């Protein structure tokens, strides 16, 4: 099963900069998970498709669809729990 985290961010977003090192830490431990960074200023259509209204927004998906959505800075343990639930 493919598990993906979509990280919706913007360069001007302070909390997004706080989220970055947390995601890098998770990415090191979860090699089988696809991590996608999506700049909402450049990829407005994708952000709209996912109804992103606040930043940062993390969307955890698997082959069946969205498993979890986090709005605001999210700690590694919550992200990792969602990855387990998604089947990673």
Biopython code that builds the backbone (N, CA, C, O; Angstrom):
import numpy as np
from Bio.PDB.StructureBuilder import StructureBuilder

atoms = [
    (1, "UNK", "N", (0.847, -1.186, 0.000)),
    (1, "UNK", "CA", (0.000, 0.000, 0.000)),
    (1, "UNK", "C", (0.887, 1.242, 0.000)),
    (1, "UNK", "O", (1.851, 1.324, 0.761)),
    (2, "UNK", "N", (0.563, 2.186, -0.837)),
    (2, "UNK", "CA", (1.307, 3.439, -0.905)),
    (2, "UNK", "C", (0.749, 4.416, 0.123)),
    (2, "UNK", "O", (-0.457, 4.659, 0.173)),
    (3, "UNK", "N", (1.632, 4.969, 0.935)),
    (3, "UNK", "CA", (1.249, 5.986, 1.914)),
    (3, "UNK", "C", (2.004, 7.262, 1.574)),
    (3, "UNK", "O", (3.211, 7.247, 1.328)),
    (4, "UNK", "N", (1.258, 8.374, 1.565)),
    (4, "UNK", "CA", (1.815, 9.665, 1.186)),
    (4, "UNK", "C", (1.449, 10.708, 2.228)),
    (4, "UNK", "O", (0.350, 10.698, 2.782)),
    (5, "UNK", "N", (2.399, 11.616, 2.489)),
    (5, "UNK", "CA", (2.096, 12.823, 3.278)),
    (5, "UNK", "C", (2.243, 14.000, 2.333)),
    (5, "UNK", "O", (3.293, 14.203, 1.724)),
    (6, "UNK", "N", (1.178, 14.767, 2.223)),
    (6, "UNK", "CA", (1.228, 16.002, 1.457)),
    (6, "UNK", "C", (1.372, 17.147, 2.468)),
    (6, "UNK", "O", (0.534, 17.325, 3.351)),
    (7, "UNK", "N", (2.445, 17.911, 2.317)),
    (7, "UNK", "CA", (2.746, 19.043, 3.195)),
    (7, "UNK", "C", (2.416, 20.317, 2.438)),
    (7, "UNK", "O", (3.172, 20.748, 1.566)),
    (8, "UNK", "N", (1.281, 20.915, 2.777)),
    (8, "UNK", "CA", (0.870, 22.177, 2.148)),
    (8, "UNK", "C", (1.498, 23.319, 2.944)),
    (8, "UNK", "O", (1.296, 23.434, 4.153)),
    (9, "UNK", "N", (2.268, 24.167, 2.243)),
    (9, "UNK", "CA", (3.014, 25.236, 2.906)),
    (9, "UNK", "C", (3.097, 26.455, 1.998)),
    (9, "UNK", "O", (2.669, 26.424, 0.844)),
    (10, "UNK", "N", (3.663, 27.538, 2.551)),
    (10, "UNK", "CA", (4.008, 28.724, 1.768)),
    (10, "UNK", "C", (5.312, 29.271, 2.338)),
    (10, "UNK", "O", (5.585, 29.127, 3.529)),
    (11, "UNK", "N", (6.114, 29.900, 1.482)),
    (11, "UNK", "CA", (7.403, 30.435, 1.924)),
    (11, "UNK", "C", (7.244, 31.501, 3.005)),
    (11, "UNK", "O", (8.126, 31.657, 3.850)),
    (12, "UNK", "N", (6.142, 32.227, 2.991)),
    (12, "UNK", "CA", (5.928, 33.318, 3.937)),
    (12, "UNK", "C", (5.324, 32.843, 5.265)),
    (12, "UNK", "O", (5.109, 33.655, 6.165)),
    (13, "UNK", "N", (5.052, 31.556, 5.395)),
    (13, "UNK", "CA", (4.348, 30.997, 6.554)),
    (13, "UNK", "C", (5.341, 30.617, 7.656)),
    (13, "UNK", "O", (6.114, 29.672, 7.496)),
    (14, "UNK", "N", (5.319, 31.354, 8.777)),
    (14, "UNK", "CA", (6.203, 31.070, 9.910)),
    (14, "UNK", "C", (6.016, 29.680, 10.497)),
    (14, "UNK", "O", (6.996, 28.954, 10.665)),
    (15, "UNK", "N", (4.768, 29.284, 10.820)),
    (15, "UNK", "CA", (4.563, 27.942, 11.359)),
    (15, "UNK", "C", (5.021, 26.832, 10.402)),
    (15, "UNK", "O", (5.397, 25.750, 10.853)),
    (16, "UNK", "N", (4.992, 27.086, 9.104)),
    (16, "UNK", "CA", (5.465, 26.092, 8.134)),
    (16, "UNK", "C", (6.965, 25.843, 8.329)),
    (16, "UNK", "O", (7.440, 24.717, 8.184)),
    (17, "UNK", "N", (7.696, 26.905, 8.658)),
    (17, "UNK", "CA", (9.130, 26.764, 8.906)),
    (17, "UNK", "C", (9.376, 25.949, 10.176)),
    (17, "UNK", "O", (10.376, 25.236, 10.271)),
    (18, "UNK", "N", (8.474, 26.051, 11.150)),
    (18, "UNK", "CA", (8.562, 25.247, 12.375)),
    (18, "UNK", "C", (8.257, 23.784, 12.056)),
    (18, "UNK", "O", (8.867, 22.885, 12.636)),
    (19, "UNK", "N", (7.325, 23.541, 11.146)),
    (19, "UNK", "CA", (6.929, 22.174, 10.792)),
    (19, "UNK", "C", (8.028, 21.434, 10.027)),
    (19, "UNK", "O", (8.153, 20.216, 10.150)),
    (20, "UNK", "N", (8.812, 22.153, 9.250)),
    (20, "UNK", "CA", (9.819, 21.543, 8.372)),
    (20, "UNK", "C", (10.762, 20.557, 9.074)),
    (20, "UNK", "O", (10.862, 19.411, 8.635)),
    (21, "UNK", "N", (11.462, 20.962, 10.153)),
    (21, "UNK", "CA", (12.391, 20.009, 10.775)),
    (21, "UNK", "C", (11.679, 18.795, 11.382)),
    (21, "UNK", "O", (12.259, 17.711, 11.449)),
    (22, "UNK", "N", (10.445, 18.964, 11.818)),
    (22, "UNK", "CA", (9.669, 17.841, 12.360)),
    (22, "UNK", "C", (9.418, 16.830, 11.247)),
    (22, "UNK", "O", (9.588, 15.627, 11.448)),
    (23, "UNK", "N", (9.015, 17.314, 10.074)),
    (23, "UNK", "CA", (8.762, 16.423, 8.936)),
    (23, "UNK", "C", (10.048, 15.745, 8.457)),
    (23, "UNK", "O", (10.030, 14.573, 8.081)),
    (24, "UNK", "N", (11.155, 16.477, 8.469)),
    (24, "UNK", "CA", (12.432, 15.878, 8.063)),
    (24, "UNK", "C", (12.794, 14.721, 8.993)),
    (24, "UNK", "O", (13.286, 13.686, 8.543)),
    (25, "UNK", "N", (12.549, 14.901, 10.291)),
    (25, "UNK", "CA", (12.813, 13.846, 11.271)),
    (25, "UNK", "C", (11.943, 12.619, 10.988)),
    (25, "UNK", "O", (12.433, 11.490, 11.016)),
    (26, "UNK", "N", (10.662, 12.837, 10.716)),
    (26, "UNK", "CA", (9.750, 11.734, 10.414)),
    (26, "UNK", "C", (10.182, 11.040, 9.119)),
    (26, "UNK", "O", (10.164, 9.812, 9.025)),
    (27, "UNK", "N", (10.565, 11.832, 8.141)),
    (27, "UNK", "CA", (10.947, 11.285, 6.831)),
    (27, "UNK", "C", (12.156, 10.341, 6.958)),
    (27, "UNK", "O", (12.238, 9.342, 6.244)),
    (28, "UNK", "N", (13.080, 10.656, 7.856)),
    (28, "UNK", "CA", (14.256, 9.798, 8.053)),
    (28, "UNK", "C", (13.859, 8.422, 8.580)),
    (28, "UNK", "O", (14.478, 7.416, 8.232)),
    (29, "UNK", "N", (12.818, 8.380, 9.422)),
    (29, "UNK", "CA", (12.392, 7.126, 10.053)),
    (29, "UNK", "C", (11.406, 6.332, 9.212)),
    (29, "UNK", "O", (11.198, 5.146, 9.468)),
    (30, "UNK", "N", (10.794, 6.960, 8.215)),
    (30, "UNK", "CA", (9.739, 6.318, 7.419)),
    (30, "UNK", "C", (10.126, 6.359, 5.946)),
    (30, "UNK", "O", (9.576, 7.135, 5.165)),
    (31, "UNK", "N", (11.073, 5.518, 5.584)),
    (31, "UNK", "CA", (11.625, 5.504, 4.225)),
    (31, "UNK", "C", (10.592, 5.096, 3.163)),
    (31, "UNK", "O", (10.701, 5.504, 2.006)),
    (32, "UNK", "N", (9.601, 4.301, 3.548)),
    (32, "UNK", "CA", (8.620, 3.797, 2.573)),
    (32, "UNK", "C", (7.491, 4.784, 2.287)),
    (32, "UNK", "O", (6.663, 4.538, 1.410)),
    (33, "UNK", "N", (7.452, 5.884, 3.008)),
    (33, "UNK", "CA", (6.384, 6.874, 2.844)),
    (33, "UNK", "C", (6.847, 7.944, 1.857)),
    (33, "UNK", "O", (7.992, 8.394, 1.901)),
    (34, "UNK", "N", (5.935, 8.342, 0.964)),
    (34, "UNK", "CA", (6.227, 9.428, 0.023)),
    (34, "UNK", "C", (5.893, 10.760, 0.681)),
    (34, "UNK", "O", (4.784, 10.949, 1.180)),
    (35, "UNK", "N", (6.845, 11.676, 0.681)),
    (35, "UNK", "CA", (6.640, 13.013, 1.243)),
    (35, "UNK", "C", (6.586, 14.007, 0.089)),
    (35, "UNK", "O", (7.514, 14.092, -0.715)),
    (36, "UNK", "N", (5.486, 14.761, 0.018)),
    (36, "UNK", "CA", (5.313, 15.756, -1.042)),
    (36, "UNK", "C", (5.143, 17.129, -0.415)),
    (36, "UNK", "O", (4.277, 17.326, 0.438)),
    (37, "UNK", "N", (5.971, 18.080, -0.839)),
    (37, "UNK", "CA", (5.812, 19.470, -0.400)),
    (37, "UNK", "C", (5.041, 20.208, -1.490)),
    (37, "UNK", "O", (5.419, 20.181, -2.662)),
    (38, "UNK", "N", (3.968, 20.860, -1.094)),
    (38, "UNK", "CA", (3.119, 21.553, -2.058)),
    (38, "UNK", "C", (3.018, 23.019, -1.649)),
    (38, "UNK", "O", (2.416, 23.348, -0.628)),
    (39, "UNK", "N", (3.611, 23.892, -2.455)),
    (39, "UNK", "CA", (3.570, 25.335, -2.220)),
    (39, "UNK", "C", (2.195, 25.834, -2.678)),
    (39, "UNK", "O", (1.876, 25.801, -3.866)),
    (40, "UNK", "N", (1.395, 26.291, -1.728)),
    (40, "UNK", "CA", (0.016, 26.677, -2.059)),
    (40, "UNK", "C", (-0.046, 27.897, -2.979)),
    (40, "UNK", "O", (-1.038, 28.086, -3.683)),
    (41, "UNK", "N", (0.994, 28.719, -2.983)),
    (41, "UNK", "CA", (1.009, 29.875, -3.880)),
    (41, "UNK", "C", (1.256, 29.441, -5.327)),
    (41, "UNK", "O", (0.801, 30.103, -6.260)),
    (42, "UNK", "N", (1.969, 28.341, -5.511)),
    (42, "UNK", "CA", (2.288, 27.856, -6.857)),
    (42, "UNK", "C", (1.312, 26.791, -7.332)),
    (42, "UNK", "O", (1.104, 26.625, -8.534)),
    (43, "UNK", "N", (0.716, 26.074, -6.396)),
    (43, "UNK", "CA", (-0.167, 24.940, -6.723)),
    (43, "UNK", "C", (-1.568, 25.165, -6.141)),
    (43, "UNK", "O", (-2.078, 24.346, -5.376)),
    (44, "UNK", "N", (-2.171, 26.285, -6.520)),
    (44, "UNK", "CA", (-3.488, 26.652, -5.975)),
    (44, "UNK", "C", (-4.556, 25.593, -6.264)),
    (44, "UNK", "O", (-5.421, 25.338, -5.426)),
    (45, "UNK", "N", (-4.496, 24.985, -7.437)),
    (45, "UNK", "CA", (-5.505, 23.979, -7.801)),
    (45, "UNK", "C", (-5.455, 22.775, -6.865)),
    (45, "UNK", "O", (-6.490, 22.277, -6.424)),
    (46, "UNK", "N", (-4.243, 22.312, -6.568)),
    (46, "UNK", "CA", (-4.115, 21.160, -5.666)),
    (46, "UNK", "C", (-4.587, 21.541, -4.272)),
    (46, "UNK", "O", (-5.289, 20.768, -3.620)),
    (47, "UNK", "N", (-4.206, 22.730, -3.811)),
    (47, "UNK", "CA", (-4.650, 23.192, -2.484)),
    (47, "UNK", "C", (-6.168, 23.276, -2.433)),
    (47, "UNK", "O", (-6.772, 22.909, -1.425)),
    (48, "UNK", "N", (-6.790, 23.750, -3.498)),
    (48, "UNK", "CA", (-8.255, 23.817, -3.543)),
    (48, "UNK", "C", (-8.870, 22.425, -3.549)),
    (48, "UNK", "O", (-9.879, 22.190, -2.885)),
    (49, "UNK", "N", (-8.267, 21.498, -4.298)),
    (49, "UNK", "CA", (-8.777, 20.123, -4.342)),
    (49, "UNK", "C", (-8.812, 19.499, -2.951)),
    (49, "UNK", "O", (-9.692, 18.694, -2.645)),
    (50, "UNK", "N", (-7.846, 19.878, -2.107)),
    (50, "UNK", "CA", (-7.765, 19.337, -0.750)),
    (50, "UNK", "C", (-8.395, 20.278, 0.289)),
    (50, "UNK", "O", (-8.264, 20.045, 1.491)),
    (51, "UNK", "N", (-9.068, 21.326, -0.164)),
    (51, "UNK", "CA", (-9.744, 22.288, 0.717)),
    (51, "UNK", "C", (-8.814, 22.839, 1.792)),
    (51, "UNK", "O", (-9.188, 22.936, 2.961)),
    (52, "UNK", "N", (-7.595, 23.197, 1.384)),
    (52, "UNK", "CA", (-6.628, 23.762, 2.322)),
    (52, "UNK", "C", (-6.977, 25.221, 2.561)),
    (52, "UNK", "O", (-7.020, 26.022, 1.627)),
    (53, "UNK", "N", (-7.229, 25.561, 3.832)),
    (53, "UNK", "CA", (-7.602, 26.931, 4.197)),
    (53, "UNK", "C", (-6.634, 27.538, 5.206)),
    (53, "UNK", "O", (-6.610, 28.755, 5.392)),
    (54, "UNK", "N", (-5.832, 26.687, 5.864)),
    (54, "UNK", "CA", (-4.870, 27.136, 6.867)),
    (54, "UNK", "C", (-3.545, 26.431, 6.625)),
    (54, "UNK", "O", (-3.495, 25.339, 6.059)),
    (55, "UNK", "N", (-2.472, 27.082, 7.068)),
    (55, "UNK", "CA", (-1.134, 26.517, 6.894)),
    (55, "UNK", "C", (-0.423, 26.427, 8.233)),
    (55, "UNK", "O", (-0.655, 27.251, 9.118)),
    (56, "UNK", "N", (0.434, 25.440, 8.386)),
    (56, "UNK", "CA", (0.606, 24.311, 7.497)),
    (56, "UNK", "C", (-0.548, 23.326, 7.608)),
    (56, "UNK", "O", (-1.184, 23.223, 8.656)),
    (57, "UNK", "N", (-0.813, 22.609, 6.536)),
    (57, "UNK", "CA", (-1.766, 21.495, 6.540)),
    (57, "UNK", "C", (-1.029, 20.264, 6.039)),
    (57, "UNK", "O", (-0.371, 20.294, 4.999)),
    (58, "UNK", "N", (-1.154, 19.178, 6.799)),
    (58, "UNK", "CA", (-0.584, 17.898, 6.402)),
    (58, "UNK", "C", (-1.729, 16.947, 6.109)),
    (58, "UNK", "O", (-2.672, 16.846, 6.893)),
    (59, "UNK", "N", (-1.651, 16.252, 4.988)),
    (59, "UNK", "CA", (-2.665, 15.266, 4.622)),
    (59, "UNK", "C", (-1.960, 13.917, 4.468)),
    (59, "UNK", "O", (-1.043, 13.764, 3.661)),
    (60, "UNK", "N", (-2.410, 12.948, 5.261)),
    (60, "UNK", "CA", (-1.880, 11.587, 5.179)),
    (60, "UNK", "C", (-2.868, 10.768, 4.367)),
    (60, "UNK", "O", (-4.051, 10.697, 4.700)),
    (61, "UNK", "N", (-2.373, 10.145, 3.292)),
    (61, "UNK", "CA", (-3.220, 9.372, 2.387)),
    (61, "UNK", "C", (-2.649, 7.980, 2.181)),
    (61, "UNK", "O", (-1.445, 7.754, 2.305)),
    (62, "UNK", "N", (-3.548, 7.052, 1.864)),
    (62, "UNK", "CA", (-3.118, 5.751, 1.347)),
    (62, "UNK", "C", (-3.926, 5.472, 0.084)),
    (62, "UNK", "O", (-4.591, 6.370, -0.432)),
    (63, "UNK", "N", (-3.878, 4.255, -0.412)),
    (63, "UNK", "CA", (-4.551, 3.924, -1.671)),
    (63, "UNK", "C", (-6.065, 4.101, -1.591)),
    (63, "UNK", "O", (-6.735, 4.234, -2.615)),
    (64, "UNK", "N", (-6.598, 4.102, -0.378)),
    (64, "UNK", "CA", (-8.047, 4.233, -0.198)),
    (64, "UNK", "C", (-8.500, 5.679, -0.030)),
    (64, "UNK", "O", (-9.701, 5.948, -0.053)),
    (65, "UNK", "N", (-7.570, 6.613, 0.137)),
    (65, "UNK", "CA", (-7.929, 8.019, 0.284)),
    (65, "UNK", "C", (-7.287, 8.651, 1.503)),
    (65, "UNK", "O", (-6.299, 8.143, 2.034)),
    (66, "UNK", "N", (-7.860, 9.767, 1.943)),
    (66, "UNK", "CA", (-7.314, 10.524, 3.071)),
    (66, "UNK", "C", (-7.568, 9.766, 4.371)),
    (66, "UNK", "O", (-8.696, 9.372, 4.668)),
    (67, "UNK", "N", (-6.502, 9.571, 5.136)),
    (67, "UNK", "CA", (-6.591, 8.878, 6.412)),
    (67, "UNK", "C", (-6.646, 9.890, 7.550)),
    (67, "UNK", "O", (-7.397, 9.715, 8.510)),
    (68, "UNK", "N", (-5.844, 10.951, 7.438)),
    (68, "UNK", "CA", (-5.764, 11.951, 8.506)),
    (68, "UNK", "C", (-5.381, 13.286, 7.910)),
    (68, "UNK", "O", (-4.700, 13.362, 6.888)),
    (69, "UNK", "N", (-5.838, 14.348, 8.576)),
    (69, "UNK", "CA", (-5.509, 15.715, 8.163)),
    (69, "UNK", "C", (-5.125, 16.474, 9.422)),
    (69, "UNK", "O", (-5.837, 16.441, 10.426)),
    (70, "UNK", "N", (-3.994, 17.154, 9.353)),
    (70, "UNK", "CA", (-3.525, 17.963, 10.475)),
    (70, "UNK", "C", (-3.431, 19.410, 10.026)),
    (70, "UNK", "O", (-2.904, 19.707, 8.954)),
    (71, "UNK", "N", (-3.944, 20.300, 10.850)),
    (71, "UNK", "CA", (-3.875, 21.735, 10.558)),
    (71, "UNK", "C", (-3.067, 22.388, 11.669)),
    (71, "UNK", "O", (-3.349, 22.193, 12.851)),
    (72, "UNK", "N", (-2.057, 23.168, 11.279)),
    (72, "UNK", "CA", (-1.161, 23.771, 12.256)),
    (72, "UNK", "C", (0.045, 22.871, 12.475)),
    (72, "UNK", "O", (0.123, 21.768, 11.933)),
    (73, "UNK", "N", (0.978, 23.356, 13.272)),
    (73, "UNK", "CA", (2.197, 22.592, 13.539)),
    (73, "UNK", "C", (1.829, 21.310, 14.278)),
    (73, "UNK", "O", (1.143, 21.340, 15.299)),
    (74, "UNK", "N", (2.295, 20.189, 13.745)),
    (74, "UNK", "CA", (1.959, 18.870, 14.290)),
    (74, "UNK", "C", (3.231, 18.160, 14.692)),
    (74, "UNK", "O", (4.205, 18.126, 13.940)),
    (75, "UNK", "N", (3.214, 17.591, 15.894)),
    (75, "UNK", "CA", (4.397, 16.901, 16.418)),
    (75, "UNK", "C", (4.573, 15.531, 15.756)),
    (75, "UNK", "O", (3.623, 14.946, 15.236)),
    (76, "UNK", "N", (5.809, 15.041, 15.789)),
    (76, "UNK", "CA", (6.188, 13.804, 15.100)),
    (76, "UNK", "C", (5.356, 12.613, 15.570)),
    (76, "UNK", "O", (4.974, 11.781, 14.747)),
    (77, "UNK", "N", (5.065, 12.505, 16.865)),
    (77, "UNK", "CA", (4.340, 11.329, 17.353)),
    (77, "UNK", "C", (2.941, 11.229, 16.758)),
    (77, "UNK", "O", (2.470, 10.128, 16.472)),
    (78, "UNK", "N", (2.283, 12.346, 16.572)),
    (78, "UNK", "CA", (0.943, 12.327, 15.962)),
    (78, "UNK", "C", (1.025, 11.933, 14.486)),
    (78, "UNK", "O", (0.188, 11.182, 13.985)),
    (79, "UNK", "N", (2.039, 12.446, 13.805)),
    (79, "UNK", "CA", (2.223, 12.106, 12.388)),
    (79, "UNK", "C", (2.508, 10.616, 12.256)),
    (79, "UNK", "O", (1.950, 9.951, 11.384)),
    (80, "UNK", "N", (3.372, 10.093, 13.115)),
    (80, "UNK", "CA", (3.744, 8.679, 13.039)),
    (80, "UNK", "C", (2.553, 7.771, 13.358)),
    (80, "UNK", "O", (2.410, 6.709, 12.751)),
    (81, "UNK", "N", (1.705, 8.174, 14.295)),
    (81, "UNK", "CA", (0.486, 7.394, 14.589)),
    (81, "UNK", "C", (-0.403, 7.338, 13.358)),
    (81, "UNK", "O", (-0.957, 6.285, 13.041)),
    (82, "UNK", "N", (-0.545, 8.468, 12.658)),
    (82, "UNK", "CA", (-1.364, 8.504, 11.431)),
    (82, "UNK", "C", (-0.752, 7.618, 10.348)),
    (82, "UNK", "O", (-1.480, 6.958, 9.606)),
    (83, "UNK", "N", (0.570, 7.597, 10.254)),
    (83, "UNK", "CA", (1.233, 6.759, 9.257)),
    (83, "UNK", "C", (0.966, 5.277, 9.550)),
    (83, "UNK", "O", (0.730, 4.493, 8.631)),
    (84, "UNK", "N", (1.006, 4.902, 10.826)),
    (84, "UNK", "CA", (0.700, 3.516, 11.200)),
    (84, "UNK", "C", (-0.741, 3.168, 10.820)),
    (84, "UNK", "O", (-1.007, 2.098, 10.272)),
    (85, "UNK", "N", (-1.670, 4.088, 11.118)),
    (85, "UNK", "CA", (-3.074, 3.861, 10.791)),
    (85, "UNK", "C", (-3.282, 3.743, 9.276)),
    (85, "UNK", "O", (-4.179, 3.032, 8.821)),
    (86, "UNK", "N", (-2.446, 4.444, 8.501)),
    (86, "UNK", "CA", (-2.559, 4.434, 7.043)),
    (86, "UNK", "C", (-1.965, 3.165, 6.441)),
    (86, "UNK", "O", (-2.173, 2.876, 5.262)),
    (87, "UNK", "N", (-1.230, 2.411, 7.246)),
    (87, "UNK", "CA", (-0.665, 1.166, 6.748)),
    (87, "UNK", "C", (0.778, 1.236, 6.318)),
    (87, "UNK", "O", (1.267, 0.359, 5.605)),
    (88, "UNK", "N", (1.470, 2.289, 6.753)),
    (88, "UNK", "CA", (2.893, 2.443, 6.373)),
    (88, "UNK", "C", (3.765, 1.481, 7.151)),
    (88, "UNK", "O", (4.982, 1.465, 6.968)),
]
sb = StructureBuilder()
sb.init_structure("model")
sb.init_model(0)
sb.init_chain("A")
sb.init_seg("    ")
for serial, (resi, resn, name, xyz) in enumerate(atoms, 1):
    if name == "N":
        sb.init_residue(resn, " ", resi, " ")
    sb.init_atom(name, np.array(xyz, "f"), 0.0, 1.0, " ", f" {name:<3s}", serial, name[0])
structure = sb.get_structure()
